Amino acid sequence: MAAPLLFPMQEIKLNLVETSTDILVGGGVLPSLRERMCGAGIKGPTLIVSQPRVLKAIDRQVLGPLPVVMIPDGERAKTMRTVSRLINEMVLHGLTRQSALVALGGGVVGDVAGFAASVYLRGIALVQVPTTLLAQVDSSVGGKTGVNHRAGKNLIGSFHQPRLVIVDPDVLSSLPPRQYSSGLYEALKYGVIKDRALFLSFRRNQNAILARAIPALEDLISDCLRIKSTIVQADQREGNLRRILNFGHTIGHALETAAGYRRILHGEAVGYGMLAATWIAKEMNRISSSEAAQIENAVIGIGKLPPLDNISPASVMEATGHDPKLQDGSILVVLPRRVGRVEINPEVPKELVWRVVAEVLKFGR
């Protein structure tokens, strides 16, 4: 019998032509993982993929007898070498086409495990159990998987939708402050791109959110995932609409690449990227000063972003040239028009991007 939830569980259904995803959000839902998997029709041999720091913070008893394989901590684990080692473990544990791979961790675990699940036996079931706020509000849903290449972030990957997503805000209580803040930038993104009410609610309830109050977190996470599910249902493979989810990511990814995937977390890079996109929009007269100020103040209000010492504008600009979101060689940037609405602009002048990148780097010093 499933363990009782501390708070009412919210259920979201992501329906696509070939598959569907059940998304369950609730404080205390994690202990019912195995029951939820059975309810989703997952009955074959199962392997959990996680990282050392994650397992230290999770009660091992909730996983029961399910075997666990570890991958290294950090963004630098997102390599083809890690995927190859993981597939070796899948073979050793006898996973079949009826099996499932469970990604227990943050975005790195979800990306690597998701990619391995997508290519093993031409695709097996994937269960996402995100343990960071960033993964809970964003990367665990939508089916994007992949690993990095030295030339850029997520250059190797696939779309592979999870069968089940289990989101338990309780696990965030042990998340380091910097990791927690990193997820808040991604959550804020959803208010800017699609939902002014979410943005205003985020700002109004910011103290409760920063204090990690479970009811506030459950509402925030559910609202973000409903928005993402609606967007993914309309555009599963990022043909057009889904690109608005990349607000803050073009320059954010370039900053991560230029930093060698060290020193700056993904959400922090997105925070810088949202500032950059807002400044570009102001320069191009695509947003009013008052609306831009609301976005800037919200980003800055989350907390102090890490310094960007010893990163050059040239290295960031070079990294934008390898971004998967480029269109016909032009720099594509998602620009805010106002809080709750953005546009996809594939022709932002490189000179303007260079100038704004230089300002971002100064801001981070």
Stockholm file with secondary structure:
# STOCKHOLM 1.0

chainA/1-365         MAAPLLFPMQEIKLNLVETSTDILVGGGVLPSLRERMCGAGIKGPTLIVSQPRVLKAIDRQVLGPLPVVMIPDGERAKTMRTVSRLINEMVLHGLTRQSALVALGGGVVGDVAGFAASVYLRGIALVQVPTTLLAQVDSSVGGKTGVNHRAGKNLIGSFHQPRLVIVDPDVLSSLPPRQYSSGLYEALKYGVIKDRALFLSFRRNQNAILARAIPALEDLISDCLRIKSTIVQADQREGNLRRILNFGHTIGHALETAAGYRRILHGEAVGYGMLAATWIAKEMNRISSSEAAQIENAVIGIGKLPPLDNISPASVMEATGHDPKLQDGSILVVLPRRVGRVEINPEVPKELVWRVVAEVLKFGR
#=GR chainA/1-365 SS CCCCCSSCCEEEEEECSSCEEEEEECTTCGGGHHHHHHHTTCCSCEEEEECHHHHHHSCGGGGTTCCEEECCSSGGGCSHHHHHHHHHHHHHTTCCTTCEEEEEESHHHHHHHHHHHHHGGGCCEEEEEECSHHIIIIITSSCEEEEEETTEEEEEEEECCCSEEEECGGGGGGSCHHHHHHHHHHHHHHHHHHCHHHHHHHHHTHHHHHTTCHHHHHHHHHHHHHHHHHHHHHCTTCSSGGGGGGTTHHHHHHHHHHTTTCSSCHHHHHHHHHHHHHHHHHHTTCSCHHHHHHHHHHHHHHCCCCCCTTCCHHHHHHHHTTCTTCBTTBCCEEEEEETTEEEEESCCCHHHHHHHHHHHHHHTC
#=GC SS_cons         CCCCCSSCCEEEEEECSSCEEEEEECTTCGGGHHHHHHHTTCCSCEEEEECHHHHHHSCGGGGTTCCEEECCSSGGGCSHHHHHHHHHHHHHTTCCTTCEEEEEESHHHHHHHHHHHHHGGGCCEEEEEECSHHIIIIITSSCEEEEEETTEEEEEEEECCCSEEEECGGGGGGSCHHHHHHHHHHHHHHHHHHCHHHHHHHHHTHHHHHTTCHHHHHHHHHHHHHHHHHHHHHCTTCSSGGGGGGTTHHHHHHHHHHTTTCSSCHHHHHHHHHHHHHHHHHHTTCSCHHHHHHHHHHHHHHCCCCCCTTCCHHHHHHHHTTCTTCBTTBCCEEEEEETTEEEEESCCCHHHHHHHHHHHHHHTC
//
